[in-house]
């Protein structure tokens, strides 16, 4: 029996290169979609609900793709077919997005684009677990962080570069997208598919037989942080019914409470999510107990109910980390243009100057993330992955809150330097810790389920931040970033309770 062979630098480089394209698409989306929505007439309080397409899509798509890719093997491999299919669809959506004639078209394209990006991205996380031995996985996820940072830096900076280096128009008539933004999306669509093709064509996956041999040799099943007796007890149809009924009742009661206190309709997203969760648990219990249909649903729900303890501990860290990130992606543009530049008019030159600077700052934090990605490997070795991640989250919390006190736009670079460290760690350390607790045969589905704790806080942020900014913060978007900073400090504290299996 043989263990997974160690890969050299260039092999890890090639297998990770596709993330350059994936993050090109995400960065263009994160830095410019709120700008596109506002240009097409969206009001500030409606932007979070429009953004909910992205996390909702991830919540549905990622566990399905993870489960499917675990079961896939053919001429083109296990994960690579999903890389390519998602990249092709995302590239088409990127090309069309800046030509959206009206708001609802842009919102629909965001949904399609995010679904396609998720199809490509989810198997990449499991790909590291498939291809690398345990001692190289921190390096593998750090390499992904490097490409994420590099791709996002270039993509986020493109409108600024086109405007200031090539004198391409950065303003347009009311309801039209500036040419600098359009060209950025066109280039992004080409980079996305090209980067994915490099990984698809240069990396050969191990066959299921080889992976079984590696698992036996490395005894990964023994390391997996799952108690078989607990798993068997929890995976009964009866308990699924019980969990489902509890979720359904809580969701209905919360919806009734929200109705009587007269909140905005977007705040109902959380209670509706609880109802949906309850229905899925009940459905899984029914199919498991009374019919052989929907095996995929039963397996995904069973795996959700029997998550490893390390995964449960990390889920709380992820929740507060991604709540903060989503607040930044939604509200930095509005916070900076209003709080620092003093304008809320998306047709003004001053607003578009501020929006371009936000895009450049987003690029800067991603550039620093690319640099910090490899430094994190060193810090994790001399301290631990937990300490490294905790410090990075604390730096991020201070950086978010510091934006409130800035009056000179150039000083934002210091804040985004700290955010770059946080972003690099969020992209690498939780996954490096997680893979040590997972059985490799279910790496894909568990990575998809782990995405729930990235998506759920984004859904919560999208459902309540609009209400908070509009009703509590009186349209002062800067307070959403302060709230994000507090959330990162909570995440840093929760890291202390995570069990990291070396």
KAQUIPE-V686754 format. One record per pair of residues at least 4 apart in sequence whose C-alpha atoms are under 6 Angstrom apart, sorted by the first residue. I is the first residue (numbers start at 1). J is the second residue. If there is no record, write none. Layout:
i=I j=J
i=I j=J
This chain:
i=1 j=217
i=2 j=214
i=2 j=217
i=3 j=214
i=3 j=217
i=4 j=133
i=4 j=214
i=7 j=11
i=13 j=17
i=14 j=199
i=15 j=199
i=15 j=203
i=16 j=144
i=17 j=199
i=18 j=195
i=18 j=196
i=18 j=199
i=19 j=23
i=19 j=147
i=19 j=148
i=20 j=147
i=20 j=148
i=20 j=151
i=21 j=191
i=21 j=192
i=21 j=195
i=22 j=192
i=23 j=27
i=23 j=148
i=23 j=151
i=23 j=152
i=24 j=151
i=24 j=152
i=24 j=155
i=24 j=188
i=26 j=30
i=27 j=31
i=27 j=152
i=27 j=155
i=27 j=156
i=28 j=32
i=28 j=155
i=28 j=156
i=29 j=33
i=30 j=329
i=31 j=359
i=37 j=42
i=38 j=42
i=39 j=175
i=40 j=103
i=40 j=175
i=45 j=466
i=45 j=470
i=48 j=462
i=48 j=466
i=49 j=462
i=52 j=459
i=52 j=462
i=53 j=57
i=53 j=111
i=54 j=111
i=54 j=114
i=55 j=455
i=57 j=61
i=57 j=115
i=58 j=62
i=59 j=452
i=59 j=455
i=62 j=66
i=62 j=122
i=62 j=448
i=63 j=67
i=63 j=445
i=63 j=448
i=63 j=449
i=65 j=69
i=66 j=444
i=66 j=445
i=66 j=448
i=67 j=444
i=67 j=445
i=69 j=78
i=69 j=79
i=70 j=444
i=72 j=78
i=73 j=77
i=73 j=78
i=79 j=123
i=80 j=200
i=82 j=86
i=82 j=119
i=82 j=120
i=83 j=120
i=86 j=116
i=86 j=117
i=86 j=119
i=86 j=120
i=87 j=91
i=87 j=193
i=89 j=116
i=90 j=113
i=90 j=116
i=90 j=117
i=91 j=189
i=93 j=97
i=93 j=113
i=94 j=185
i=94 j=189
i=95 j=185
i=95 j=186
i=95 j=189
i=98 j=182
i=100 j=105
i=100 j=106
i=109 j=113
i=110 j=114
i=117 j=121
i=118 j=122
i=123 j=127
i=126 j=443
i=126 j=444
i=128 j=132
i=132 j=136
i=132 j=137
i=137 j=432
i=138 j=432
i=141 j=428
i=142 j=373
i=142 j=428
i=145 j=149
i=145 j=373
i=145 j=424
i=145 j=427
i=146 j=370
i=146 j=373
i=147 j=151
i=148 j=152
i=149 j=153
i=149 j=366
i=149 j=367
i=149 j=369
i=149 j=370
i=150 j=367
i=150 j=370
i=152 j=156
i=152 j=363
i=152 j=366
i=153 j=363
i=153 j=364
i=153 j=366
i=153 j=367
i=156 j=359
i=156 j=360
i=156 j=363
i=157 j=359
i=157 j=360
i=157 j=363
i=158 j=184
i=159 j=180
i=159 j=181
i=160 j=164
i=160 j=356
i=161 j=165
i=162 j=166
i=162 j=168
i=162 j=180
i=163 j=167
i=163 j=168
i=163 j=170
i=168 j=180
i=169 j=179
i=169 j=180
i=170 j=178
i=170 j=180
i=171 j=178
i=172 j=176
i=172 j=178
i=191 j=195
i=197 j=201
i=198 j=202
i=199 j=203
i=206 j=210
i=215 j=219
i=215 j=220
i=221 j=439
i=224 j=437
i=224 j=438
i=224 j=439
i=225 j=308
i=225 j=437
i=226 j=308
i=231 j=306
i=235 j=302
i=237 j=285
i=237 j=289
i=240 j=244
i=240 j=281
i=240 j=285
i=241 j=282
i=241 j=285
i=244 j=278
i=244 j=281
i=244 j=282
i=245 j=278
i=247 j=274
i=247 j=278
i=248 j=275
i=248 j=278
i=251 j=271
i=251 j=274
i=251 j=275
i=254 j=271
i=255 j=271
i=258 j=263
i=266 j=463
i=267 j=463
i=267 j=464
i=269 j=463
i=284 j=288
i=284 j=298
i=286 j=290
i=287 j=291
i=298 j=302
i=310 j=499
i=313 j=498
i=315 j=453
i=317 j=491
i=317 j=494
i=318 j=322
i=318 j=453
i=319 j=453
i=319 j=457
i=320 j=487
i=320 j=491
i=321 j=488
i=321 j=491
i=322 j=326
i=322 j=454
i=323 j=457
i=323 j=458
i=324 j=484
i=324 j=487
i=326 j=458
i=327 j=331
i=328 j=332
i=331 j=335
i=331 j=477
i=332 j=336
i=333 j=355
i=334 j=338
i=335 j=339
i=335 j=477
i=335 j=478
i=336 j=340
i=337 j=341
i=337 j=343
i=337 j=351
i=337 j=354
i=338 j=342
i=338 j=343
i=338 j=344
i=340 j=407
i=343 j=351
i=346 j=351
i=365 j=416
i=365 j=417
i=365 j=419
i=365 j=420
i=366 j=420
i=368 j=372
i=368 j=420
i=369 j=373
i=369 j=420
i=369 j=421
i=369 j=424
i=373 j=424
i=376 j=380
i=379 j=383
i=380 j=384
i=380 j=385
i=380 j=388
i=389 j=425
i=390 j=492
i=390 j=495
i=392 j=421
i=392 j=422
i=393 j=422
i=393 j=488
i=393 j=492
i=394 j=489
i=394 j=492
i=395 j=418
i=396 j=418
i=396 j=419
i=396 j=422
i=397 j=485
i=397 j=488
i=397 j=489
i=399 j=415
i=399 j=418
i=400 j=481
i=400 j=485
i=401 j=482
i=401 j=485
i=416 j=420
i=425 j=429
i=430 j=434
i=433 j=500
i=436 j=501
i=446 j=450
i=452 j=456
i=457 j=461
i=458 j=462
i=461 j=465
i=465 j=469
i=466 j=470
i=467 j=471
i=468 j=472
i=468 j=473
i=469 j=473
i=469 j=474
i=469 j=475
i=469 j=477
i=470 j=474
i=470 j=475
